[in-house]
Amino acid sequence: MFRSLEDFVRTWERETAQTVKLMNHLTDESLSQQVVPDHFTLEKLGVHLSQAITYMMSSAGLDLQPMKERDSFKAEEISALYKETAEEFVSTLQEQWNDEKLTETTTFFGSETTYGNILLLLLQHQTHHRGQMTVLMRQAGLTVPGMVGPSREEWAAMKG
């Protein structure tokens, strides 16, 4: 759980940079990749990460504007949308919440929790879907950048 906005924002900015780095490896050709039919494609996962920021944090009381629905996105648009949404979220968070808010309790999707814990849940949600994206990217033949340490390709390059 987070107890200060500053601690969360530092973590969020680091994680946002990692997510953008991952999304920047997507190609338009890879966006239809999915593990099995009727599951998220890479495109839907990438867009979902942006939508989830707005949906989850609006549900926690932040005044965030939902994104306009679209049928499809290009790879570079997914990364740009995510970056814009992540930055808008931080700006709104810093305007509307303070450190004291983080220790307050609320009901969030049927469970009682603190606002600081909601921020942790948002990060965990993002990490979960980034992991799914890396698997789909491998299946699509893309190079996957390291997220929490070097990727296979980065490790091989370091070994020389």
N, C-alpha and C positions, 0 to 999 in steps of 0.2 A: 504494500500500500504506500502511496505517496503522501507525505505530510507537508511538502512545500511545492509551490508551483514552479519555482526555480529548478528544483531537482527533476520534476517531471519534464519540464521544457527541455532541459539538457539531454535527458534520455530520449525524448520524442524526436528532437532534431537529429540525434545520432541514428536512431532507427528509421526516420524518414529518409535520410541520406542513403541508408542501406536499401530501402525499398525502391527508391528512385534508381539506384545503381542496378538493381535486379531488373526493373521494368525497362531500363534503357537497353537491355539485351534482347528484348522481344522484337520479333519481326512481324510484318503483316501476314506472312505465310504461316507463322506459327500460331496465330491467334485462335485457330479452330481446334487446336490440340486438346483432347480430353481423355481421361483415363478409360472411360467406357461411355457409350451413348447415354444421353440424358443426364450427364453430370456437367459441372462447370467446365467451360473451356478456359483457356488461358485468358482470352479476352474478358469473359465474364468475371473471372477471379480478379483480374486487374481493376476492372470497373467497380467490382464489389468492395474492394479495399477503400475506395473513395466514398462510395455510398455508405459504408458502415461507419465511417467517421461521423458523418452528418447524422445518420439515423441513431446511432448509439448515444452520441453526445446531445442530440436534441431530446432524446428520451430522458437524459439526465438533467435537462433544464436549460441547456445553452441555447441561445437564439441563433441557430445556424440555418442558412437557406438550403433547402434540398436541391440537388442538381436536377437539371432538366433531363427527362428521359430521352434516350436515343436508341435507335435499333442497332447501330454498330459504330465501332471506333477503329481507327488506325493505331498501330503500336505507339507511335510518338504521341498521339493524343491521350492515350491511357496514362503515360508517365506524366505528361503536363497536367492532366486533370487531377491526378493524385497529389502532385506537388502543390498545386494551387489550393486544393481542399485542405491539405495538411497545414499549410501556412495560414489559411483563413481560420482554421480551427484554433491554432495557437493564439492568434491575435484576439479572437473572440473569448477564448478561455482567460487570457490575461486581463481583458476588460471586465468580464462578468464574474469571475471567481477570485477568491483570495485564499491564503493559506488556511485560514480558519474553516473555510467551506469544506476543505478536504477531509476534515475529521467529523463532519456532520453525517448523520445517518439518513438514508432514504430507501424507498422501495424501488428496486430496479429490476424490471422483467420478473416480477413476482417474488424476489428475494430481498431481504433487508441487508444493506451494505453501506459502506461509506463512499463519499464522492471520490476520495483518494483511491479506493479499491476499484472504482469504475474506470479510472484512468489506467490502472494496471491491467484490467480486463481488456481494455481497448488495445493495449500493446500486445497482450497474449493472443488476442484474436488476429491481429495483423501478422504476428510471427507464425501462427498456425497456417494461415493462407499463403504466406511466402514459402513455407515448406512445400505446400501442395504445388505452388507454381514452379519450384525448382525441379520437381519430379516431371511435371508436364514439359518443362523446357528441355530436359534431358531426352524425353521421348520424342520431342520435335527436332532433336539434333542440334540444339543451341548450346553454346558455351554458357555455363552458369558461373557467375562471379561468387567469390566467397562472401558469406554473410557473417558467420561467427568463427572466423579463421579462414584460411585459404581454401579455395575449391581444389578439386583434383588437378585441374590444369595449372592453377597458380602454384600448387605444391610442387608439381613436376618442374615448373620453370624455376622455382627457388632451389631445387636440388641440382639444377644445371643439367 
